[in-house]
Amino acid sequence: MSNLIELTGTIPTPEEGRRVETLLKTDAFELKRLSLAKGGEIPEHHAPGPITVQCLVGRVNFTVEGRPNDLAAGTLIHLAPRVPHALKAEEDSIVLVTRMAEKR
């Protein structure tokens, strides 16, 4: 089985704040799309397993353990499990997060 998923084309930007959608979830990974209005934030948190965060549209300030990283469209960052991180949209943005399952 396969599913074709539109990542950026017809996604409305939230008027304010953020919108988080789970696009796909399996035992191995979870794929989420975050749509953020300029100024929208995700407060500091951590994931139990490794993650990748890819900016598809716009620009976000992605803070890792207190250090800022500028993620522009087309850039990606990888984090090990349980690394504290947060993000703030510097402009209307769409971010793709892939969370891999924890090793048991």
Contacts in CASP RR format, 6 or more apart in sequence:
PFRMAT RR
TARGET T0000
AUTHOR 0000-0000-0000
METHOD contacts of the structure
MODEL  1
MSNLIELTGTIPTPEEGRRVETLLKTDAFELKRLSLAKGGEIPEHHAPGP
ITVQCLVGRVNFTVEGRPNDLAAGTLIHLAPRVPHALKAEEDSIVLVTRM
AEKR
3 24 0 8 1.000
5 23 0 8 1.000
5 24 0 8 1.000
7 33 0 8 1.000
7 56 0 8 1.000
7 94 0 8 1.000
7 96 0 8 1.000
8 56 0 8 1.000
8 57 0 8 1.000
8 94 0 8 1.000
11 33 0 8 1.000
11 35 0 8 1.000
11 94 0 8 1.000
12 35 0 8 1.000
13 35 0 8 1.000
13 36 0 8 1.000
13 37 0 8 1.000
13 92 0 8 1.000
14 35 0 8 1.000
14 36 0 8 1.000
14 37 0 8 1.000
15 37 0 8 1.000
16 37 0 8 1.000
16 40 0 8 1.000
17 36 0 8 1.000
17 37 0 8 1.000
17 39 0 8 1.000
17 40 0 8 1.000
17 41 0 8 1.000
18 34 0 8 1.000
18 35 0 8 1.000
18 36 0 8 1.000
18 37 0 8 1.000
18 40 0 8 1.000
18 41 0 8 1.000
18 42 0 8 1.000
18 89 0 8 1.000
19 34 0 8 1.000
19 35 0 8 1.000
19 36 0 8 1.000
20 32 0 8 1.000
20 33 0 8 1.000
20 34 0 8 1.000
20 35 0 8 1.000
21 32 0 8 1.000
21 33 0 8 1.000
21 35 0 8 1.000
22 30 0 8 1.000
22 31 0 8 1.000
22 32 0 8 1.000
23 31 0 8 1.000
23 32 0 8 1.000
23 33 0 8 1.000
24 30 0 8 1.000
24 31 0 8 1.000
25 31 0 8 1.000
27 101 0 8 1.000
28 100 0 8 1.000
28 101 0 8 1.000
29 98 0 8 1.000
29 99 0 8 1.000
29 100 0 8 1.000
29 101 0 8 1.000
30 98 0 8 1.000
30 99 0 8 1.000
31 96 0 8 1.000
31 97 0 8 1.000
31 98 0 8 1.000
31 99 0 8 1.000
32 96 0 8 1.000
32 97 0 8 1.000
32 98 0 8 1.000
32 99 0 8 1.000
33 94 0 8 1.000
33 95 0 8 1.000
33 96 0 8 1.000
33 97 0 8 1.000
34 42 0 8 1.000
34 93 0 8 1.000
34 94 0 8 1.000
34 95 0 8 1.000
34 96 0 8 1.000
34 97 0 8 1.000
35 93 0 8 1.000
35 94 0 8 1.000
36 42 0 8 1.000
36 60 0 8 1.000
36 87 0 8 1.000
36 89 0 8 1.000
36 92 0 8 1.000
36 93 0 8 1.000
36 94 0 8 1.000
36 95 0 8 1.000
37 89 0 8 1.000
37 92 0 8 1.000
38 89 0 8 1.000
38 90 0 8 1.000
38 91 0 8 1.000
38 92 0 8 1.000
38 93 0 8 1.000
39 88 0 8 1.000
39 89 0 8 1.000
39 90 0 8 1.000
40 88 0 8 1.000
40 89 0 8 1.000
41 86 0 8 1.000
41 87 0 8 1.000
41 88 0 8 1.000
41 89 0 8 1.000
42 86 0 8 1.000
42 87 0 8 1.000
42 88 0 8 1.000
43 86 0 8 1.000
44 63 0 8 1.000
44 84 0 8 1.000
44 85 0 8 1.000
44 86 0 8 1.000
45 84 0 8 1.000
45 85 0 8 1.000
45 86 0 8 1.000
46 81 0 8 1.000
46 82 0 8 1.000
46 83 0 8 1.000
46 84 0 8 1.000
46 85 0 8 1.000
47 79 0 8 1.000
47 81 0 8 1.000
47 82 0 8 1.000
47 83 0 8 1.000
47 99 0 8 1.000
48 81 0 8 1.000
48 82 0 8 1.000
48 102 0 8 1.000
49 80 0 8 1.000
49 81 0 8 1.000
49 82 0 8 1.000
49 99 0 8 1.000
49 100 0 8 1.000
49 101 0 8 1.000
49 102 0 8 1.000
49 103 0 8 1.000
50 78 0 8 1.000
50 79 0 8 1.000
50 80 0 8 1.000
50 81 0 8 1.000
50 99 0 8 1.000
50 100 0 8 1.000
51 78 0 8 1.000
51 79 0 8 1.000
51 97 0 8 1.000
51 98 0 8 1.000
51 99 0 8 1.000
51 100 0 8 1.000
52 76 0 8 1.000
52 77 0 8 1.000
52 78 0 8 1.000
52 79 0 8 1.000
52 97 0 8 1.000
52 98 0 8 1.000
53 62 0 8 1.000
53 71 0 8 1.000
53 76 0 8 1.000
53 77 0 8 1.000
53 79 0 8 1.000
53 85 0 8 1.000
53 87 0 8 1.000
53 95 0 8 1.000
53 96 0 8 1.000
53 97 0 8 1.000
54 74 0 8 1.000
54 75 0 8 1.000
54 76 0 8 1.000
54 95 0 8 1.000
54 96 0 8 1.000
54 97 0 8 1.000
54 98 0 8 1.000
55 71 0 8 1.000
55 72 0 8 1.000
55 73 0 8 1.000
55 74 0 8 1.000
55 75 0 8 1.000
55 76 0 8 1.000
55 93 0 8 1.000
55 94 0 8 1.000
55 95 0 8 1.000
56 73 0 8 1.000
56 74 0 8 1.000
56 93 0 8 1.000
56 94 0 8 1.000
56 95 0 8 1.000
56 96 0 8 1.000
57 73 0 8 1.000
57 92 0 8 1.000
57 93 0 8 1.000
57 94 0 8 1.000
58 72 0 8 1.000
58 73 0 8 1.000
58 89 0 8 1.000
58 90 0 8 1.000
58 91 0 8 1.000
58 92 0 8 1.000
58 93 0 8 1.000
58 94 0 8 1.000
59 70 0 8 1.000
59 71 0 8 1.000
59 72 0 8 1.000
59 73 0 8 1.000
59 89 0 8 1.000
59 90 0 8 1.000
59 91 0 8 1.000
59 93 0 8 1.000
60 71 0 8 1.000
60 87 0 8 1.000
60 88 0 8 1.000
60 89 0 8 1.000
60 90 0 8 1.000
60 93 0 8 1.000
60 95 0 8 1.000
61 68 0 8 1.000
61 69 0 8 1.000
61 70 0 8 1.000
61 71 0 8 1.000
61 87 0 8 1.000
61 88 0 8 1.000
61 90 0 8 1.000
62 68 0 8 1.000
62 69 0 8 1.000
62 70 0 8 1.000
62 71 0 8 1.000
62 77 0 8 1.000
62 85 0 8 1.000
62 86 0 8 1.000
62 87 0 8 1.000
63 69 0 8 1.000
63 85 0 8 1.000
63 86 0 8 1.000
63 87 0 8 1.000
63 88 0 8 1.000
64 77 0 8 1.000
64 79 0 8 1.000
64 83 0 8 1.000
64 84 0 8 1.000
64 85 0 8 1.000
65 83 0 8 1.000
65 84 0 8 1.000
65 85 0 8 1.000
66 84 0 8 1.000
69 77 0 8 1.000
71 77 0 8 1.000
71 87 0 8 1.000
71 95 0 8 1.000
79 85 0 8 1.000
81 102 0 8 1.000
87 95 0 8 1.000
END
